[in-house]
C-alpha cells in the first residue's frame, strides 16, 4: 500500500501533504495542472497506439524510423 511499481519493479513512493488538498493552495493548482498534462500525454500515446494498430507493417516501420 502507498507504493507504485514501475516496469523495473523498483518501488516508487509518492508522498502527499494534507495542504495539497486545499484548492486555494498554490501547490494544489500546480499538481492539478501537471496531472492534466500527464493525462493528456497518456491519452495521446494511447490514441497514437490505437491508430498505429490499423496501419500496415511498412507504414509503422516508416513512422518509427521518422523519430
C-alpha positions as CSV (number, residue, x, y, z in Angstrom):
1,X,0.0,0.0,0.0
2,X,1.2,3.5,-0.8
3,X,3.7,2.4,-3.4
4,X,3.6,2.3,-7.2
5,X,5.8,-0.2,-9.0
6,X,7.5,0.6,-12.3
7,X,8.3,-1.8,-15.1
8,X,11.7,-2.4,-13.5
9,X,9.8,-3.4,-10.3
10,X,11.6,-0.8,-8.2
11,X,9.2,0.7,-5.7
12,X,8.3,4.4,-6.2
13,X,6.7,6.1,-3.2
14,X,4.6,9.2,-3.6
15,X,4.1,11.3,-0.5
16,X,1.3,13.8,-0.2
17,X,0.8,16.6,2.3
18,X,-2.7,17.5,3.5
19,X,-2.2,21.1,2.4
20,X,-2.0,19.9,-1.2
21,X,-5.7,19.0,-1.0
22,X,-6.7,22.7,-0.2
23,X,-7.8,24.0,-3.6
24,X,-6.6,27.6,-2.9
25,X,-3.1,26.3,-2.1
26,X,-0.6,27.1,-4.9
27,X,0.9,23.6,-5.0
28,X,-2.6,22.1,-5.4
29,X,-3.0,24.2,-8.6
30,X,0.4,23.1,-9.8
31,X,-0.3,19.5,-9.1
32,X,-3.7,19.7,-10.8
33,X,-2.1,21.3,-13.9
34,X,0.7,18.8,-14.0
35,X,-1.7,15.9,-13.7
36,X,-3.8,17.3,-16.6
37,X,-0.6,17.5,-18.7
38,X,0.4,13.9,-17.8
39,X,-3.0,12.5,-18.6
40,X,-3.1,14.5,-21.9
41,X,0.2,12.8,-22.9
42,X,-1.0,9.4,-21.9
43,X,-4.2,9.8,-23.9
44,X,-2.2,11.0,-26.9
45,X,0.1,7.9,-26.6
46,X,-2.9,5.6,-26.4
47,X,-4.6,7.2,-29.4
48,X,-1.4,7.0,-31.4
49,X,-1.0,3.3,-30.4
50,X,-4.6,2.6,-31.4
51,X,-4.3,4.3,-34.8
52,X,-0.9,2.5,-35.3
53,X,-2.6,-0.9,-34.9
54,X,-4.7,-0.1,-38.0
55,X,-1.6,0.7,-40.2
56,X,0.3,-1.8,-42.3
57,X,3.7,-3.0,-41.0
58,X,5.6,-0.9,-43.6
59,X,3.8,2.3,-42.5
60,X,4.6,1.5,-38.9
61,X,8.2,1.0,-39.7
62,X,8.5,4.2,-41.7
63,X,6.7,6.2,-38.9
64,X,9.1,4.8,-36.2
65,X,12.1,5.4,-38.3
66,X,11.0,9.0,-38.7
67,X,11.7,9.6,-35.0
